[in-house]
Amino acid sequence: MTVQLQFPEPVEGTVDPAAGETAKADGMALAAANTSVSWADACAAAIKLMARRGTAFQAADLIAEGLVDEPDSPNRWGPAFLRASAAGVIEAVGYAKSKRATVHSSICRTWQGTADYRRAAA
């Protein structure tokens, strides 16, 4: 019989939400710095177009609609959506299985254009 080793509380240093957020920010900054300007511009335009529609969408929808090509690395998506969110273009509205076959139905965020952006773009 195999017994699982259990600790009464997390081992110090193994659970550090602040370190996780810092690592995420560092990774996104690195990905953004290495993203081609032409892809970033095309992706930003695609996100804005989808945002104006007012329906929930994910990265796969931008590709399916022919608005942007698959990036050279999946790490390019995060900074693109983060920039659009920070600019008030989109907001996260939930999570769903990704429609992109390359990520094997992993969970991803779904986004929608903000009401303010849709009004301003109308």
N, C-alpha and C positions, 0 to 999 in steps of 0.2 A: 504494500500500500504506500502511495506517495502522499506526503504531508506537505501542504503549502505553508511556506514561511510567511507569517503575518506580523506586522508591526502595529503597535497600538495607536501610533500616529505617524504622519509622514516623517521620513528621515530628513533632518535639516539640510536644506539646499536642493532637495529633489523637487519640491513644489515651490515655485517662485513666480507668481503671476507678473510681477514687474519685470523680471528678467525675460520672461516670455514675450511681453509687449515690446521690450527693447530689441530683442532678436528679430521680431516681426518687422519692426520699423527699419532696422538695419538691412534686412533682406529685401524689403520693398524698395528702399533707397538704392541699393545695388542693382536691382532689376530695372528700376526706372532709368538709372544712369546708363545702362547698357541696352536700352530699347531704341531702335531706329526711330528717328523723328518722323519719317513717312508713315510707319505703322502706328505710332502713337497718335498722330494727327488723324489718320483714317479711323482709328478706334474711337477717339473722342467725338468725331463727327457721327459715327454710328451710334454711340451711346446717346448723343443728343437727339438724334432722329427717333430712336426707340423711346426716349423719355417723353418726347412730344406726344406720342400715341397714348400715353397714360395707362398702358397695360403692363403687367409684371413681365419681366424678361430676365434672361441670364446670358452669359457670354456665348453659349452655343447658338442662341437666337441671332446674334450678330453675324455669325458665320453662315447659318442656314439661310439667312436673307441675302447673302452675298454682299454684305455691307463692309466686311473686313475679312482678311485672310487669317488662317490659324497663325499665331505668332511662332517664332522660332523656339520659344520656350513658354510653357504654361505660366511661368512666373511673371510674365508681362501683364497678365490680366489684372492682378491685384492692384498695382499702382494706377492703372487706367481707371478702374472703378473707384478707387480711393480719391483720385483727383476730381472726378465728376461728382462724387458725394460731397467732398469738401467745398466744391464750388456751388453747391445747392442745386445741381442739375437732377440728381437722383437721390433716392433714399432706400435703404434696405427694407424689404417688406416681408421677408421670410426666407425659408430654406427649401430646397427641392433636390431631387436626384439630378445630377448633371446629365444633359442630353448628349454631351460630347463622348463619343466612344473611346477616345484616348484616355479618359480618366475612369473608365469602368463604373459608371453610375455613382460616383462619389457624391457626397452632399456638397452643394454650393449655394451661395446666396442668390436670392432673386431680388430684383431691383425694379423700381418704378420712378417715373419722373415726378418730381415734387410739384405740388399744386402751384407754388410760386413760379417755378420754371415754366410750366405749361401755360400759365397766364401770360408771362412775359414773352414767350415764344409765339403766342397766337397772333 
